């Protein structure tokens, strides 16, 4: 009985799969880095907004009580 011949290009499939996985990993890492940077930027903006609100409340003579405002303090 003759052995079944591998279809043309079958020998390259493992290398193609490995290349695809490497590209996917690179893209995932780049996306993770970008998301992390955006989250840090948003955190800075939120901190800035909280400070500005506190400053405005002080200017207006309103006491800044987080419980009354329902504000959660981020740490």
N, CA, C and O of each residue as an XYZ file, in Angstrom:
300
protein
N       0.840     -1.176      0.000
C       0.000      0.000      0.000
C       0.888      1.243      0.000
O       1.842      1.322      0.774
N       0.590      2.183     -0.835
C       1.404      3.390     -0.966
C       1.007      4.404      0.094
O      -0.168      4.546      0.431
N       2.016      5.112      0.618
C       1.761      6.146      1.630
C       1.077      7.331      0.954
O       1.382      7.671     -0.189
N       0.164      7.944      1.666
C      -0.545      9.108      1.117
C       0.432     10.271      1.004
O       1.160     10.585      1.946
N       0.434     10.891     -0.142
C       1.330     12.025     -0.365
C       0.745     13.270      0.280
O      -0.460     13.508      0.209
N       1.595     14.054      0.901
C       1.150     15.300      1.536
C       0.796     16.298      0.441
O       1.491     16.386     -0.571
N      -0.265     17.039      0.638
C      -0.624     18.033     -0.375
C       0.464     19.077     -0.500
O       1.207     19.323      0.451
N       0.565     19.694     -1.666
C       1.594     20.722     -1.836
C       1.427     21.826     -0.806
O       0.316     22.295     -0.556
N       2.528     22.231     -0.218
C       2.498     23.312      0.754
C       2.256     22.851      2.182
O       2.340     23.658      3.108
N       1.959     21.583      2.379
C       1.682     21.083      3.730
C       2.896     21.212      4.637
O       2.753     21.412      5.843
N       4.078     21.099      4.069
C       5.296     21.199      4.868
C       5.478     22.608      5.427
O       6.114     22.787      6.466
N       4.929     23.601      4.747
C       5.080     24.987      5.189
C       4.037     25.400      6.238
O       4.187     26.443      6.873
N       3.004     24.608      6.421
C       1.921     24.981      7.339
C       2.391     25.262      8.760
O       1.972     26.267      9.334
N       3.236     24.431      9.355
C       3.683     24.752     10.729
C       4.389     26.104     10.808
O       4.175     26.862     11.754
N       5.229     26.408      9.818
C       5.937     27.688      9.824
C       4.959     28.847      9.624
O       5.089     29.888     10.269
N       3.984     28.668      8.738
C       2.967     29.708      8.520
C       2.160     29.947      9.792
O       1.871     31.089     10.149
N       1.799     28.861     10.470
C       1.044     28.988     11.719
C       1.869     29.707     12.781
O       1.354     30.555     13.509
N       3.149     29.363     12.864
C       4.023     30.015     13.845
C       4.168     31.507     13.538
O       4.126     32.337     14.447
N       4.336     31.844     12.265
C       4.440     33.249     11.867
C       3.163     34.013     12.211
O       3.213     35.141     12.701
N       2.030     33.388     11.949
C       0.748     34.022     12.256
C       0.605     34.262     13.756
O       0.170     35.332     14.180
N       0.970     33.271     14.551
C       0.892     33.421     16.006
C       1.827     34.520     16.501
O       1.470     35.271     17.409
N       3.005     34.622     15.921
C       3.943     35.687     16.310
C       3.372     37.053     15.979
O       3.470     37.977     16.787
N       2.774     37.196     14.797
C       2.171     38.473     14.415
C       0.998     38.823     15.329
O       0.832     39.976     15.727
N       0.187     37.815     15.658
C      -0.934     38.058     16.569
C      -0.441     38.503     17.937
O      -1.013     39.411     18.541
N       0.620     37.867     18.430
C       1.175     38.239     19.730
C       1.714     39.664     19.691
O       1.486     40.432     20.626
N       2.421     40.029     18.631
C       2.950     41.388     18.491
C       1.816     42.409     18.478
O       1.899     43.447     19.133
N       0.759     42.107     17.728
C      -0.384     43.018     17.664
C      -1.076     43.136     19.018
O      -1.483     44.226     19.419
N      -1.207     42.014     19.720
C      -1.834     42.020     21.032
C      -1.012     42.843     22.016
O      -1.570     43.613     22.798
N       0.310     42.689     21.982
C       1.181     43.446     22.878
C       1.110     44.939     22.579
O       1.099     45.759     23.497
N       1.061     45.293     21.296
C       0.961     46.706     20.918
C      -0.375     47.285     21.383
O      -0.428     48.413     21.872
N      -1.438     46.522     21.234
C      -2.754     46.983     21.672
C      -2.795     47.130     23.187
O      -3.358     48.099     23.699
N      -2.213     46.190     23.904
C      -2.159     46.257     25.364
C      -1.415     47.508     25.813
O      -1.846     48.203     26.733
N      -0.295     47.786     25.155
C       0.499     48.970     25.483
C      -0.310     50.251     25.239
O      -0.292     51.173     26.054
N      -1.007     50.291     24.125
C      -1.805     51.464     23.776
C      -2.949     51.663     24.780
O      -3.213     52.785     25.211
N      -3.617     50.581     25.142
C      -4.713     50.673     26.115
C      -4.212     51.116     27.484
O      -4.864     51.917     28.154
N      -3.069     50.607     27.899
C      -2.489     50.993     29.184
C      -2.190     52.482     29.202
O      -2.480     53.169     30.181
N      -1.609     52.980     28.115
C      -1.302     54.404     28.014
C      -2.583     55.244     28.069
O      -2.629     56.265     28.756
N      -3.609     54.816     27.351
C      -4.877     55.555     27.355
C      -5.510     55.557     28.746
O      -6.070     56.567     29.173
N      -5.420     54.432     29.450
C      -5.987     54.363     30.801
C      -5.242     55.303     31.741
O      -5.858     55.956     32.584
N      -3.927     55.374     31.602
C      -3.141     56.289     32.435
C      -3.527     57.734     32.134
O      -3.655     58.550     33.047
N      -3.711     58.049     30.852
C      -4.117     59.401     30.469
C      -5.489     59.741     31.050
O      -5.702     60.851     31.537
N      -6.418     58.783     30.998
C      -7.752     59.023     31.544
C      -7.683     59.224     33.060
O      -8.404     60.056     33.611
N      -6.822     58.466     33.726
C      -6.652     58.631     35.173
C      -6.160     60.022     35.507
O      -6.619     60.636     36.470
N      -5.219     60.524     34.705
C      -4.703     61.878     34.928
C      -5.809     62.912     34.708
O      -5.918     63.880     35.460
N      -6.616     62.704     33.688
C      -7.713     63.643     33.409
C      -8.747     63.634     34.536
O      -9.259     64.682     34.929
N      -9.045     62.447     35.045
C     -10.013     62.341     36.142
C      -9.475     63.049     37.377
O     -10.207     63.778     38.047
N      -8.197     62.836     37.681
C      -7.590     63.514     38.832
C      -7.653     65.026     38.660
O      -7.951     65.746     39.613
N      -7.373     65.512     37.454
C      -7.428     66.939     37.172
C      -8.846     67.478     37.341
O      -9.045     68.546     37.920
N      -9.828     66.738     36.834
C     -11.228     67.163     36.980
C     -11.646     67.202     38.451
O     -12.326     68.134     38.881
N     -11.237     66.188     39.220
C     -11.566     66.167     40.646
C     -10.982     67.387     41.351
O     -11.643     67.997     42.191
N      -9.753     67.740     41.014
C      -9.115     68.904     41.625
C      -9.854     70.183     41.242
O     -10.087     71.049     42.086
N     -10.218     70.296     39.975
C     -10.931     71.498     39.526
C     -12.299     71.629     40.202
O     -12.707     72.727     40.582
N     -12.995     70.517     40.346
C     -14.293     70.549     41.026
C     -14.108     70.968     42.478
O     -14.869     71.785     42.997
N     -13.098     70.409     43.131
C     -12.829     70.772     44.531
C     -12.497     72.259     44.641
O     -12.952     72.934     45.564
N     -11.697     72.770     43.689
C     -11.351     74.194     43.691
C     -12.596     75.061     43.494
O     -12.769     76.075     44.171
N     -13.455     74.656     42.567
C     -14.687     75.420     42.325
C     -15.607     75.392     43.539
O     -16.237     76.395     43.875
N     -15.679     74.242     44.191
C     -16.524     74.137     45.381
C     -15.974     75.023     46.493
O     -16.738     75.657     47.221
N     -14.657     75.067     46.624
C     -14.041     75.925     47.632
C     -14.343     77.384     47.328
O     -14.688     78.155     48.224
N     -14.212     77.758     46.058
C     -14.522     79.130     45.636
C     -15.969     79.494     45.933
O     -16.274     80.622     46.320
N     -16.849     78.530     45.747
C     -18.270     78.771     45.959
C     -18.651     78.693     47.434
O     -19.783     79.002     47.805
N     -17.706     78.278     48.270
C     -17.978     78.181     49.700
C     -18.725     76.921     50.073
O     -19.348     76.859     51.133
N     -18.672     75.923     49.223
C     -19.340     74.646     49.503
C     -18.325     73.721     50.138
O     -17.188     73.600     49.681
N     -18.770     73.065     51.216
C     -17.883     72.135     51.895
C     -17.761     70.877     51.051
O     -18.762     70.372     50.544
N     -16.567     70.375     50.898
C     -16.303     69.213     50.055
C     -16.381     67.937     50.880
O     -15.396     67.518     51.487
N     -17.562     67.324     50.896
C     -17.734     66.062     51.609
C     -18.075     64.992     50.592
O     -19.131     65.031     49.960
N     -17.176     64.039     50.443
C     -17.346     62.983     49.452
C     -18.632     62.189     49.680
O     -19.283     61.776     48.721
N     -19.003     61.970     50.955
C     -20.197     61.175     51.245
C     -21.445     61.861     50.702
O     -22.328     61.206     50.148
N     -21.517     63.169     50.862
C     -22.690     63.904     50.413
C     -22.778     63.940     48.897
O     -23.870     63.929     48.329
N     -21.627     63.984     48.249
C     -21.599     64.074     46.798
C     -21.700     62.717     46.124
O     -21.937     62.637     44.918
N     -21.525     61.675     46.874
C     -21.522     60.335     46.288
C     -20.286     60.111     45.442
O     -20.330     59.378     44.454
N     -19.192     60.734     45.820
C     -17.949     60.624     45.059
C     -17.113     59.503     45.642
O     -16.923     59.408     46.854
N     -16.623     58.664     44.759
C     -15.701     57.607     45.190
C     -14.294     58.105     44.959
O     -13.960     58.562     43.866
N     -13.478     58.018     45.975
C     -12.095     58.465     45.860
C     -11.277     57.336     45.254
O     -11.299     56.209     45.750
N     -10.555     57.639     44.181
C      -9.704     56.656     43.525
C      -8.342     56.654     44.191
O      -7.746     57.706     44.421
N      -7.858     55.462     44.497
C      -6.514     55.344     45.086
C      -5.667     54.445     44.259
O      -4.503     54.218     44.589
